[in-house]
Amino acid sequence: MTNRGPILAIDIGGTKLAAGVAEPGGRLINWAQVPTPHELDGEKICLALEALLVQVLKAAKVDGEAELSGIGCGCGGPMEWPSGRVSPLNIPGWRGFPLRDRLAERFGGSVGPAGAGGAAGAGFPVRVHNDAVCMAAGEHWRGAGRGSRNVLGMVVSTGVGGGLILENQLIDGRSGNAGHIGHVVVDPDDGPICVCGARGCLEAIARGPALTDWAQAEGWRPGQVGVTGKDLSGDAAQGHSVARAAMRRAGRALGIAIASATNLCDLEVVPIGGGLSQAGALIFDPLQEALDAHTGLEFARQVRVVPAALGQHAGLIGAAALIAVAHKYWTGDRPLAAAMEPSG
Ligand SMILES: [Zn+2]
């Protein structure tokens, strides 16, 4: 039996904490956000999050958490999945922070397989997944990927993340990291070193700070501190040649990575969200050119790369999907198939 109560949806990033209450069909009843506290004390960050959650529940007139059908949460990685111990790169106060357990304790939910019995099996489900995975789930459920069975949802912003849906099922992989397209290699010889340590990952070329670093090294606003991807795309739109070249370089890297993913997974649609996707044709034209050049087979040429449709709400709606449409978007508490196989 599915509880058809509302869902508390959460989206945790390095710059803001967002939360909302969603109907089981995915419509947000209300939402709010606050800046992420620059605290090194993880408990204080957690208190700020709890205050935000109490506020949105109250505003949505959810009386008592017992009405909820669950809590879904997207959070910046890396994290241990499905346990929901998070260590977001941009939130240094949380290292191995037991986010899933804490949400369950505070709001009376449960972690672990539904119906498992005991304290862990009582109450509504609480589920935590990577924020880019939630965005992909949101776009597949209610956004640009709606109606398509095979979707790679991508976020291009200070990092490059993604989530993979094949045959209408979110693919998690062994550790919940499937769809991590940011570390697909696109330039192993001449690309920059990535935060992961490898050379030439997509993220090392196409993340916002990598674009501005490259452009500054090539003579765009040399030495200026605090420049953003938005400044760069603004100057590119005005015709600045280095800024345009930086956008072309990022678009090309995205097109190559998407071509590889499409050849591997037979994708139908790739919605792209995040700040850089708002640069429009400056990014999407070189992306499409590279995609065309690297998809030689007829099946792969059918893929469509489109801007994400849900904007800043994709993460919240995807977090709600972890609860509302768990049979598609949450495999975290299924019994491990490997445990049932004979060993040796
Ligand atoms: Zn990498």
Residues whose N, C-alpha, C, O or C-beta is under 5 A from the ligand:
A	BS01	ZN	G182 H183 C194 C196 A198 C201
